[in-house]
């Protein structure tokens, strides 16, 4: 079932930071939570007018052609 970010918890199968599948302004981190013994998803949002850039694993200007194609 998707959480409030719109990403299903099942999307977390390995640790890392990933681009949201439907929104260039968002990304999420998957990490292993040893207390519940499974991967946990933590959603993030880029500041206004920025988009997630998977090359630098951070937010960047959407004018850069390598940044999310939705813009």
JOSULPE-V119215 format. One line per field, one symbol per residue. ss: DSSP state (H for helix, E for strand, - for the rest). psi: psi as a letter, one per 20 degrees, with the letter a starting at -180 (. if undefined). Layout:
# JOSULPE-V119215
ss->???
psi->???
This chain:
# JOSULPE-V119215
ss->-E-----EHHH----EEEE------EEEEEEEE----EEEEEEEE----EEEE----EEEE----------
psi->pqaiijpqhihniqqapqppiiohiqrqppqpoihilrqqpoqrpqrpjqqpoigilaqrpiipiiqpih.
